Amino acid sequence: MAVPRRSLDGRLFWVLGLVCAMYQIFFVRSAAGQTAQLSVNASPQNTQMIPENMFGIFFEEINHAGAGGLWAELVNNRGFEAGGPNTPSNIDPWLIIGDESNIIVATDRSSCFATNPIALRMEVLCESSGNDVCPPGGVGIYNPGFWGMNIEEAKVYKVSMYIMSSDSMDLTVSLTSSDGLQNLAAYTITADKEDFKEWTKVEFDLQSSERNPNSRLQLTTRTSGIVWFDQVSLMPSETYMRHGYRKDLASMLANLKPKILKFPGGNYVMGNYLSNAFRWSETVGPWEERPGHFNDVWGYWTDDGLGFFEFLQLAEDLGACPVWVVNDGASRNEQVPSATIAAFVKDVVDGIEFARGDPGTSWGSVRAAMGHPEPFQLNYISMGNQECSMHYYKG
């Protein structure tokens, strides 16, 4: 008689467990110079089914698994915050087109976002004609993304950015090859003086005429003047379930048919120091208002476009049960005394309210404003990561 697959899987798991136990026993006994006898009863009536929700995905923001990976944002350091709060700061990986004779680029604290105060100031010294003529392609800045942007032929990409300037403007936003010689798509922003005297959000689409897996986004001009940029974003118009995840990678996750999605990581949640730990409340709301943080465990900046809401949404899209890993008051180098742990407990309670609360609640209303009035099915949280050796963890 055929045995159901699930029964075989359960029986196999049970037998493997016994084999491991036998190995442990015989190893210990032999080390002590003793013998032991173990009887194994593998009768079908003794088998137990493995719970389906034990199979799934554990996501960790490591090696750019999210920023530059699963999350479809193509611009690296879109808010110019990665260089730190002191200006002028490093704008890596942004690079300058031109030299000091025709362009000056530096960060300052002029952003319209209180949580993201850094913006990029670009002063163009050359013109399209006259004594100080700009190079033929203009001067400006470009972003190579994460090891080059994979731009596909005929695909549409959504551009959004914030601009401020009191000068007239003739700015070209384009997708090019890594050397800037192959033009894949372009859009020109033309403005009179003071059209952008206040910070203004600009949005438009770029459709690529060709494919290039090593592309860049560049902002160039041949018009003198000063212009500020902030929160420059480039996203493919087609994402998984239209929720911002790369279709190819998210589809692979879906094909695993996971029953759980554990997020956002282990060490990533702790941080080397608590100041750089994952703070869920700073990763929700409009993307451009999220402060981002330095992932000090794995050594790179994250804009937190892939935040708490997006993880919950991904679990829902995959048909998986979300398992939220929370910080229990410890980093890899610090720990909070039990007497002062209350703030961390409240943070977890607030996170649960964000995920499950009624739209009328304080945090539930934030979730609803993000487009998900119905509660997420958050039924499990995972406490901490690797704190077993820490004093306060032991109690």
Secondary structure, DSSP 8 states (H G I E B T S, - for coil): ----HHHHHHHHHHHHHHHHHHHHHHHHHHHTT----------GGG-----GGG-EEE----TTSTBTTTB----SSTTS-TT-SSSS---TT-EEES-TTTEEEEEES--SBTTB--EEEEEE--BSSSSSB--TT-EEEEE-TTTSEEE-TT-EEEEEEEEEESS-EEEEEEEEETTS-SEEEEEEEEE-TTTEEEEEEEEEEEE-SS-EEEEEEEEEESS-EEEEEEEEEEEES--BTTTTB-HHHHHHHHHT--SEEEES-SHHHH-SSGGGS--GGGG-S-GGG---EEETTTTEEE--SS-HHHHHHHHHHHT-EEEEEE--SB-SS-B--GGGTHHHHHHHHHHHHHHHS-TTSHHHHHHHHTT--S-----EEEE-SS-TTSHHHH-
